[in-house]
């Protein structure tokens, strides 16, 4: 049997039917359905920015709760809806890829190019 889910929370319960016999409904289960990827706002660094110091830079931003964030394929630290990751910068142009993934596997990806000039 197929069940069509709506965006958001869906409450599902079932009962068995065999001929004239019918069971009581089961306990309900809530299933969330989300079509879009999680929010991903990058607070720092800014696109095209030139950073003078330090070489250990804190990449920061916001995303949806219960989301995983990676910076250049390394997992960031999540606290509520905020994330951070300490990145070692290289002289010249730096490119970072930030990916937010929710529990359903939806992803939002952004890249930022900036310069490091100590």
N, C-alpha and C positions, 0 to 999 in steps of 0.2 A: 504494500500500500504506500502510495506517495503522499507526502504532506507538503503543502505549499506554505512556505514561511513568509512572513511579512517583515519589513525592516523594523528592527528593534527587538523587544522581548516577545516571545511566543510561548504560551502556556499549553502544554500537551498532556493529555491523560487518555487512557485507553480502557476498554472493557472487552471481554471475550464473549462471543455469541456462538452457540452450537445448537442448531435446531431451535427448540422453544426455550432453551436455557440461556440465561444471560447473567454475567457476573456484575459485580459492583465496579464502578470506575476505580482505576488505580490512583495512587497518589500522583499529583501533578508534577511535571518537570518543566522548568523554564529554560528555553533555548533562545539564545540571542543570535540575531542575524544582522550582519553589517556588510554592506556592499563596498563602501569606500575605505581607503587606507586611513591610518591614524593621522591626526594633526602633527605637523612637524615645523616648528618655528625655531630658527637659529638666531640666538641673541648675539653670540660672538663666535668666530670672527665674522666680519662683514665682507661681502664680495668686493674685491679690489683693494681692500685695506692694506696699509703697510704697518707692520708691527716692528717696533724697535727692540723691545725686550719684554719679558724674559724669553729664553729659548724653550722653556717648559710652559706651554700655553694652555689655558683652561678653555676648551670648547664647551659652550653652554647653550641650552635651549629648552624648549617646552614641547611636550607631546601629550597624548591622551594617557590616563592612568592604565595600568596593566599592559603596558607596551614595552617591548625590548628595543633598545637603540644601539646601533653599532657605528663607530667612527673608524673608517678605513678597515673594516672587518673586525675591529676589537670592540668588545662590549663596554658600553658606557655605564656609569653609575646612575641609577634612577632613584629619585626621591619624590614621591607623589607624581606630579605632572612635569617635573624638571629633570633634566639630564645634564651630566658633565663628564668630560673625559680630558685627562692631561695628555697633551700631544707634544712630542719633541719636534721642534721646527728645524728646517734646513735653510741655509742661506739661499735667498732668491725666492722663486715662485714655489708655493706650497698648494697642493690640491687635496681637498679632503672630500670623502663621500660619506654622507650620513644617511643611515637607513633606519626607519622606525617600522616595526612589525608588530601587529596586534595578535591576540590569541587565535583569531580566525585565519591568520596567515596573510592578511592584507598588508601591503607594504606602501610606504611613501619614502621616496628617495630624493635627496638634494645634494648638489655638489657646490663647493665654495672654493674659489681661487683667491689667494691673497699672497702678499709678499712679506718676507722676513728680512730685515736689514739691520743687523746689530750695530 
